[in-house]
Amino acid sequence: MKDFLVRWRRRLGVRTWQGHLSYFRGWVAWRLGKPVEALREDEFEVEGERMLTLARGSREQQYALLDNLEDYVDSRDWTKTSKSTCLSHCRSFFLHNRAALPTDRFIIRSSRPSCSRKLTIDHLRKIVNALLDKPRDRSMILCAWYGFMGSGELEYVNLHGWPQIREQIEKGVTPIRVDLPLGRKNQESFYTMLGKHAVEALQQYIKLERGEIKEGESIWIGKASPVSRRAYADNWRDLTRKLGFLPRRRGDRKSIRYGFNPHNIRDVAKSLVHRAKEKEHEDIMPGVKLLFDMDCVEFWMGHPAKIDPNKYDQFYEDIEYVRRQYRIAEKYLNILIEGEPSTPNPEERKKVQQLEERLARMENAFAAISGDLKQAIEKT
């Protein structure tokens, strides 16, 4: 491998490097006029070295190379997010080789129609109930739900989280704290929590299917290796398709979006817990009325910079405060589990209110009739 590729790889994480390299290879193949699968390694390295030379050349050469990159990005039949990622990853190659491309006001436009989230609590309940005979997949989804985790965080917990989780289970700690590292989007490490039902599902998986987890082993395993974020996403897609949330056959376009992304689990959880702000909570600490702090949700989701960019407010250092807040959130998250009450949607609430008002009118009318009847009987 050429020195410039080694330098680039050394400055990135293993998985980050793989993603960056994939986008960059696509651009190189496009420049050479061939499909990426037909790109030989020697061709890739020669063209990569030539592109570095151009990036270190005159201003005209630099901007010509940048124009070529922007033309490539613009030509892709991708979403705006994918195009932005490609542009950023390809620029990274030059940045880490000390040949950064010029800055530019390039407007990225999506080639795909926008897709809003369609996943709801009812879909999630059906998914969890469909996995009663699959302890591994059920425990993964419940950990994602109760921990406000995306596939990346879930993968980290799978590979590194068991010692911390096991220690707290043995001590009877609840809810369980799970530490997560500095990420791509957040500027500091953070932690989340796992509630009772998530821990129980995890213990059931270990007891019924996994067996004892030895030192250094991952929590969730496939046939021969740990379950990766890709495998988790594939399992999710297969299940949602089986349940009829997705069409049985894919569309003509690759990466077509249906609004049932596993990352949406976090969005549903956050939206549901938001209702905790509506009232005071007296069942967490006897004699104390607690208010729910939505900043805790942002923290559990790995967004500490959203709470306070200057890092003055470090409430998360008070673990007991955060645990109390999580116990409030957990009450709302528990509606996912079968047998616990679901929250009616606005239309259902309106119907219930109308029925209650109708019942009240009937009761008043009945009381009036009863009174009149009683008076009539007394007169006779």
Secondary structure, DSSP 4 states (H G I P E B T S, - for coil): --HHHHHHHHTS-HHHHHHHHHHHHHHHHHHHTS-GGG--HHHHHHHHHHHHHHHTS-HHHHHHHHHHHHHHHHHS---HHHHHHHHHHHHHHHHHTT-PPPP--PPP--SS--------HHHHHHHHHHTTT-HHHHHHHHHHHHTT--HHHHHHHHHH-HHHHHHHHHHT-SSEEEEE---SS-SS-EEEEE-HHHHHHHHHHIIIII----TT--SSB-SSSBPPHHHHHHHHHHHHHHTTSS-SS--SSTT---S--TTHHHHHHHHHHGGGGGS-EEEEETTEEEPP-HHHHHHHTT-HHHH-TT----GGG-HHHHHHHHHHHHHHHGGGSTTSPPPPPHHHHHHHHHHHHHHHHHHHHHHHHHHHHHHHHHH-
